[in-house]
Amino acid sequence: MPVPSPSRPSVYHHFILLVWEECDAEGRHLVWRFSLQDSQKEMRIGFKDLDELKSFLKKWMEKPSEENSPKENVT
């Protein structure tokens, strides 16, 4: 019987999700906006709507973990 290879340890990615509502001059709802901040790379990406955010996350999760991990400086 084949011996299963040891599994790779889990890799975690941390994002801060910001959500805010834009309103008109009378305070009526216009649109929800979103941004993600990658706490490891300290970069922030804005999205005009929920569909754009979902599309970004879907594409991001399709990449291998190595591409999504922060690059370490080797000296």
DRENTOR-796618 format. One record per residue: x, y, z of N, C-alpha, C in turn. Coordinates in pm, whole numbers, plus 50000, padded with zeros to 5 digits. Layout:
residues N
nc1,nc2,nc3,cac1,cac2,cac3,cc1,cc2,cc3
X,Y,Z,X,Y,Z,X,Y,Z
...
//
This chain:
residues 75
nc1,nc2,nc3,cac1,cac2,cac3,cc1,cc2,cc3
50084,49883,50000,50000,50000,50000,50089,50124,50000
50060,50224,49911,50145,50343,49905,50130,50428,50032
50241,50486,50069,50242,50575,50185,50212,50717,50137
50112,50782,50196,50082,50919,50151,50196,51014,50186
50222,51104,50095,50327,51203,50122,50278,51301,50228
50370,51353,50308,50326,51447,50411,50267,51572,50347
50162,51620,50406,50098,51739,50349,50177,51864,50385
50168,51959,50300,50234,52087,50321,50159,52163,50428
50227,52236,50515,50156,52311,50618,50068,52418,50555
49962,52453,50622,49870,52556,50573,49942,52690,50563
49903,52767,50463,49956,52901,50444,49840,52999,50461
49857,53094,50550,49751,53191,50577,49785,53324,50513
49683,53391,50462,49697,53526,50406,49599,53615,50481
49644,53732,50518,49563,53822,50599,49526,53945,50518
49399,53973,50511,49349,54092,50444,49263,54171,50541
49268,54300,50531,49175,54386,50601,49075,54433,50497
48947,54405,50521,48841,54445,50429,48778,54574,50480
48778,54676,50396,48710,54801,50427,48585,54811,50341
48474,54847,50403,48346,54860,50334,48286,54994,50375
48245,55073,50276,48181,55200,50310,48069,55231,50212
47976,55308,50261,47859,55346,50183,47876,55489,50134
47854,55509,50006,47855,55645,49951,47710,55689,49938
47684,55812,49981,47549,55868,49980,47548,55999,49901
47430,56039,49857,47417,56168,49788,47407,56280,49893
47389,56404,49847,47384,56520,49937,47270,56512,50038
47164,56440,50005,47050,56425,50096,47064,56303,50187
47175,56231,50176,47198,56116,50262,47140,55986,50210
47091,55986,50086,47036,55863,50028,47150,55774,49977
47131,55646,49997,47231,55547,49953,47254,55556,49802
47381,55558,49763,47417,55551,49621,47480,55417,49588
47585,55381,49663,47660,55261,49629,47747,55218,49748
47777,55089,49753,47875,55038,49848,48009,55027,49778
48116,55064,49848,48252,55053,49795,48331,54960,49886
48440,54903,49829,48519,54805,49901,48667,54826,49873
48750,54791,49970,48894,54782,49945,48950,54671,50033
49059,54613,49986,49133,54512,50061,49272,54564,50085
49320,54545,50206,49458,54577,50236,49527,54448,50275
49633,54414,50203,49713,54296,50233,49807,54334,50345
49787,54276,50463,49866,54315,50579,50012,54271,50569
50041,54175,50482,50179,54131,50467,50257,54217,50368
50191,54263,50265,50258,54345,50162,50231,54493,50180
50141,54529,50272,50102,54666,50299,50055,54739,50172
49982,54670,50087,49925,54734,49970,49773,54730,49979
49709,54831,49923,49564,54839,49927,49508,54846,49786
49400,54772,49763,49336,54768,49631,49190,54807,49649
49143,54903,49571,49004,54947,49578,48918,54880,49472
48788,54863,49505,48693,54799,49415,48566,54883,49407
48513,54899,49286,48394,54983,49268,48266,54916,49314
48268,54781,49319,48148,54709,49363,48184,54569,49408
48086,54498,49463,48108,54364,49515,48151,54266,49407
48097,54279,49287,48136,54189,49178,48285,54202,49145
48336,54325,49147,48477,54346,49118,48564,54285,49229
48522,54297,49353,48594,54237,49465,48594,54084,49452
48479,54026,49424,48469,53881,49409,48556,53831,49293
48557,53903,49184,48638,53865,49068,48787,53866,49104
48829,53970,49175,48969,53978,49217,49006,53860,49305
48922,53830,49406,48951,53720,49498,48954,53585,49426
48863,53566,49332,48862,53441,49257,48992,53423,49180
49036,53527,49108,49161,53519,49033,49280,53501,49127
49278,53571,49239,49387,53564,49335,49400,53422,49391
49288,53357,49421,49291,53222,49478,49331,53116,49375
49321,53146,49247,49361,53051,49143,49512,53046,49126
49584,53148,49176,49730,53150,49165,49790,53056,49269
49907,53000,49240,49975,52919,49342,50009,53006,49463
50014,52947,49580,50042,53021,49704,50174,53097,49697
50273,53042,49628,50402,53109,49620,50390,53246,49555
50302,53261,49456,50284,53389,49388,50213,53489,49478
50131,53442,49570,50055,53530,49658,50129,53564,49786
50238,53493,49814,50313,53515,49938,50405,53633,49921
50432,53705,50032,50527,53816,50023,50667,53763,49992
50740,53839,49914,50876,53799,49879,50970,53839,49994
51058,53748,50031,51153,53778,50138,51280,53833,50076
51339,53930,50143,51466,53987,50098,51580,53898,50148
51662,53854,50057,51776,53770,50093,51900,53856,50081
51975,53865,50194,52097,53947,50192,52219,53864,50218
//
